[in-house]
């Protein structure tokens, strides 16, 4: 047993408490072991608060390859963050690194750092955050990425320990030696590569190396089987265990006297073997040998014979690993007494290959024909059979449990690339997700994984992953059970494979149907609601989701298709008003599946549509043309009618909430059908004492009163009184019953607790009207006309659909809005039984975090209760933002600009306003369907809730005579404006990579194209072109330089000069254009060559596709310079140059 302890007390030159409270550069690795792709700079936050370093820059002095830290990058208190960038980011021979904030202010700077040793040491502060502006603050030692370099400790020492043991020190043959140990912490060779534990065993004519990693408990172990056939002999053995710069030595001995299992007359043995039984062309055979012979100067002569009896390999290998050893690719495992045989790709011979070996002394002085060992082995070379697909893909199993590791393997059969894109997506769930109150379907949070996987040399690949990090018996994994899809793709093709995760794979039997169609019950009372749900198998949430719907139709008890009745918008018995004008349309209900194909829909079985009997519901998925059906029965509710005998309170009030968005639909769920024999369905309404409300919910107030007047509100639309008037929700005898109402109100919070989420609000604009929810009085989308009458928004034909849905109707009610925001109160009229109801819409911006008092008053009786409202409109506590995306940033007149936007960090319910500012500021944009003129240059776009959150889309058609220049897209919301810019350019200025080499002739225009030029120097000679009716002059030169050398794009550059040696485009200081011409508001530079102005566009040098164009500024001028020289500046990198010249007829 051995214990190694290394460490020491660190004495800082400055107390920890006096450190600067800013971010510091804490560690720098400029020369990692092996490749330089692991260079990193570590920042440290020594303060007790979070610091946002998004937009800050890390600037090396030698390369000037500035790295800008991504936005919203937070460094926690007393925490570290390491950043890497491109290859060769930092120089080894000398580098000073500076840290600047988003405004360019200097935050920290290192001393001159020099690291010429290609090892695992890095420059780091001796103590985290120590900054005395002295070079002594830094030291070069083993790297500690994203962890502490050392802290000031009064009494404790920083100690690394390596503990090793063998268990015993003496063994007999055929026993097992267990080498084990522990370490105190993991070490690393680079930023992300852990150090290897190396074990070396040496003894009598024996040498072996082992390599392994510590496990998660920082322990390790290895075993040795002491068999003579494996090369062990009697004697003493030394074991050296190394981990980084630390090591430990152990010893053990093998005693021959205790070897009772092996006869003294045991013969010498010789074995040869290969690492696999079969190979394909292009693979390497590892041939290994093993012997217990003590022949002096022994060596193995081997020959390999193919199926045609031709010797294709021969040689000699020795037991001494100094002469013959093989390292397995990627694993570092040592194979002594071995060699490698490469199976060639040219004219391979398939079949069984014979290996013959003769072990004898290689020194003629000791050779004896009697002292020879022989053996043989074989392996098979098989044809490399590829599937007739672009990418092969498979998993090791079809069904897994939660804790299993999923192993994905495959091959790119036709095209070799460095990496492929792998996507894992959960496409289904095995359990029905419902809430705890109403049993309604909840959209699941699906599992997703996106990775880039590297290919082996033969195009094969493998990848392993798990769905959960650690399985605990106390955790619920029902959300993990379901269907999954693995997709591997690249530009030349893709492949899919599916698997399932279940609780018990051995007993699992999938009994699901393709659509999983079912109902919540088998029997229903006429007038109540039915819920239909299901799940589309192998669902893919792609394309236009509005077309990926499921549709349900119904058959009556006689087997006939049910038709819709004529829709009356004032009817309280309507099913769904969608402008139905004829009873010849089928009664249908539609739903769009969610992210995993789940769908759910509810339908009230109204007496006008349904009757008693057995009905059939048929669901159809048009995209797959799959159909399923179920049956349900409708019964009478007379037996369920309950006669109320209890004494009734004068006034009662209940607090409820609803999931419906339409107030009128909520009120329908609260009404009795007929003469009270069918109670309210309460389909979307949940009532209780401890309900939780969020901003955006519907707060429903219901209750009952003992009537104080004989005049009741007439709610019938078919049997009205003589003086019936039209009310805000339905026809009533309002004039006679106007005093018989319950006044329900919500004032501002009587006590307010403002949270961080309430610091940013989504509120109506100053010219918009918000009047709350629904009920018998004002609310929701109701407004007053010029005569003061209350009008429903959905009945006003002068309003747009957007106004009717949002409740906004312009600026004329701004005064009314301020009054209603102060105290919202509604008049709820009781029905014949004394029941009343009203709805408050808890709109974002009007309601925020707090406790609200809900009051009800009726003829002197008063009820009051409190509800708590939480503003959860902001997601994750972050500020709301909009990301606006375009498919490109350059367009020509007549193009369609496809604008898409995504709203982040907030639940957004309203429209967004979009306008496009043209370069001509005196011109107003007018959109289709709008009246042109000042103030009408904005377009309202409805926000749609998608799988990835709220978003909006718009295709903007550029006029054919669009002004050239910079256009600005301005998106206006309640929480701010956001901009995105694009250019409208002349069609001749659009740079593209030429395709086939050819000369394209257009009317009065010729384009010459030259492709895939690999030369370093390319002359471009311009001459006039003649056609039958005109002479064409050179007008535009466009070119592109491409290199496939990843990471070396900045080392392969263009240099373009004229015939007199003037450098036009290049990287040297004598060139007219040396960097990208794209600037804010600009896309080209104006340069003067021989008194002629040219518009030069250049992409810059640090890009994979370097592009340029040259065109005279005067639209009627040609290129006067006839000879141009293009030089490709590079070393050995591969490159291809493309260019084209446009010849036009000038006026």
URNORVEN-V816172 format. One line per field, one symbol per residue. phi: phi as a letter, one per 30 degrees, with the letter a starting at -180 (. if undefined). psi: psi as a letter, one per 40 degrees, with the letter a starting at -180 (. if undefined). burial: 1 if it has 9 or more other ideal C-beta (glycine too) atoms within 8 Angstrom, else 0. Layout:
phi->???
psi->???
burial->???
This chain:
phi->.bbccbladccddadddcdddcdbdcabccbddidddcdabccbcdccbdbdcdidbcbdddchddccdedidccdehbbbcbcbdehdcdddlacccbbddcjddcabdddcbbcddbccbdbddbeidbchbdddcbcaedbdhbddkbdbdbdcdbcbbcbacibcbbceidccccblbbdadcbdbebcddcdcbccbadhbaacbbacdddcicaabbbcdcddcjdbdkcbcccccbiccbbcbbabccddddddcddceddcbbbacdbdbbbejccdcccbaacdcddhdacdbbbcdedicdcbalbbbddddcbabcddicidccdhaacbdddcchdcdkcccccbbcadccedcdbddcbcbaaaabcccddccddbdbcaacdbcbbcdddcdccbaaddcbcbdbbdcbcbdcabccddbddcciddcddcddbbbbccccddcidabababdbdbccdddccddddlcbbcbcbadclbbbbbbbbbdbddcdbdcdcechdabdbcbbdejcccccblbddhdbdbidddccccbcbbcdedicddcddddcdcddcdcadbhdcbdddddbbcacdddcidbabcbdddddccbdkccccccbcedcicbbbbbbccbdcddcdcddcddcddbbbbcbbbcdccdddddddccdcicjdcdedheccbcldcdcccejdccccblbbdecbdccddcdccbcddcdbdcdbadbddddcdccbcccbbddedbbbdcddddbbcbdddcccbbicckdcdlicdacdddiddcdddcddddddddddcicbjcdceddddddddacbbcccdddcidbaabccdddjccbelccccbbbahidbbbbbbcccdcddciicddabccbbdacbbcejdccdcbbbcciadcccdccbbbdcddddccdbceicddkdjcccbdbddcdcdcjdabbaccddddcdddkccbccccbdckcbbbcbccbdddcdcbddcddacccbeiabbcbbbhdcddbbdcccbdcccdbacccdcbcbbbbbbcddicddccbcbcbddcjddcblcdddddbcbeddbeibbbccbcbhicdbcccbdjccbdcdbabbbddddcccddddcbbccccaccddabcbabbccbccd
psi->iihhhhaihhhiehideeiieiiihdihhegihbieeeiihhihheieiihheheiihhidddfghhhhiifhhhihfiihihiaiifdiidehhhhihiadeehhdihiihhhgehgafiihiidihehgefideeiihihighfihdiihhddiihhhihhiieciehiiieihhhhiaiidiiiidadehiiihhhhhiahfhhihihiiiadefiiiiihhgideeeiiiaiihhhhhhbeiiihiiiihhddegeehidehiiihiiiieidiiiheihhhhiihieifhhfiihhiihhieefhheiiahiidheddhihhhhedehhgifiiihhhiehfihiahhhhhhhhihehddehhdeghhiiiiiihhiighiifidhihiididhiideihhhhiaihddhhidiihhhhhheiieihhiiedefihhhihihihhihhiiideeiiihiiididhhideihfdedhaiihhhhiadeiiiiiiiihidgddehhheiidefhiidieiihheiihhhiahhifhhgiahdeegiihhiihideeihhiiihhhdeheeidhhffheieeiihihiihiadeeiiiiihhgidddiaiahihhhhhgddefhhiiiiihhiiedeehhhheihhidhihihiiieidhddddddeeiiibfedhiidfdehhiidfihiiheihhhhiaiihheiehihhehedgiidfhihaddihigdddedegihhhihaihdhhhhiddedhihiiideihhfaaaaeaiibfiihadeeihhhdeeheeiidddddeehfaeefdddddddddhhiihhhiadeehiiihhhgihddiahihhhhihhhfeihiiiiihhhhfdhheeiiiihhhiieiehiiheihhhhiihhieihheaiihhihhidgeehhhhiheihiihefeihhhhhhhadeaiiiihhhhhidfihiahihhhhhieeiiiihiiihiideehhihibihihhhihfhhhhhhifheidhhihhhiihhadeihhihdhhiihhhheghefdeehiihhiideehhdhaeieeidheihehiheieiihihhfehhihhhheidfidhhiiihhidheeiihehdhihhhhhibeiiihhiiihhhihi.
burial->0111000001010101001000111111111100010111111111100010111111110110001010001110000111110001111100111111000000110100101000011111111111100000110001111000100010000101111111000011110011111110001111100010111110100101111101000111010101010011100011111110011111111110001001000001111111000011100011111111101001111111110000000000111010011101000001111111101000011000101111111100011000011111101111000000011110100011110101111111100000011111111111001100000110010110100010100111101011010000000010111111111111001110111111001001000001111010000111111111111111101000100111111111000001111010000001100001000010111111110111111111111010000011111110000011111111101000000000000010101111010011111111111000010010111110001011110111111110100001111010010001101110111100100111111110000000001101110100011111111111111111000001111001001001110111100011011001000111111110011111111111111111111111110010100011111011000101110111000111100010111111111101111111011000001100000000010010101000000111100001000100001111111100011111111000101001000000000011101110100001010100001000011111111111101001101111111100001111000011100010000001111010011111111010001111111100001010101111110100101111111111100
